[in-house]
Amino acid sequence: MKSSMKDKAKGSFHEAKGAVKELAGKVTDNPKLELEGKAEKLAGKAQEKLGQVKKVLGK
């Protein structure tokens, strides 16, 4: 698997995991868990964008 595809896949996974954490934080009224989820979701988006850039550059 190409590096760009790995980054996109990992990014999507982290985005989904972050969304679940964020929702769990909201449901349980746990602001720390909610913030962790938002941060992980954001990191996943960044990693996914990195994969897109690598694809364009051919890496």
C-alpha positions in Angstrom: 0.0 0.0 0.0 1.3 3.4 -0.9 2.3 5.9 1.8 -0.4 8.3 0.6 -3.1 5.6 0.9 -1.9 4.6 4.4 -2.1 8.2 5.6 -5.6 8.6 4.2 -6.8 5.4 5.8 -5.2 6.2 9.2 -6.7 9.7 9.0 -10.1 8.4 8.3 -9.8 5.9 11.2 -8.7 8.7 13.6 -11.5 10.9 12.4 -14.1 8.2 13.1 -12.5 7.4 16.5 -12.5 11.1 17.4 -16.2 11.5 16.5 -17.1 8.5 18.7 -15.0 10.0 21.6 -16.6 13.4 21.1 -20.1 12.0 21.1 -19.3 9.8 24.2 -18.1 13.0 25.9 -21.2 14.9 25.1 -23.5 12.0 26.2 -21.7 11.4 29.5 -21.2 15.1 30.1 -17.4 14.7 30.1 -15.8 17.8 28.6 -12.3 16.2 28.7 -13.3 13.3 26.6 -15.2 15.6 24.3 -12.1 17.7 23.7 -10.0 14.6 23.2 -12.4 13.5 20.5 -12.3 16.9 18.8 -8.5 16.9 18.9 -8.3 13.4 17.5 -10.8 14.2 14.8 -8.8 17.2 13.8 -5.6 15.2 13.7 -7.3 12.7 11.5 -8.3 15.3 9.1 -4.8 16.7 8.9 -3.4 13.2 8.3 -5.9 12.6 5.6 -4.9 15.9 3.9 -1.3 14.8 4.1 -2.2 11.7 2.2 -3.9 13.7 -0.5 -0.8 15.9 -0.8 1.5 12.9 -1.1 -0.8 11.5 -3.8 -0.5 14.7 -5.8 3.2 14.8 -5.4 3.5 11.1 -6.3 4.9 9.8 -3.1 
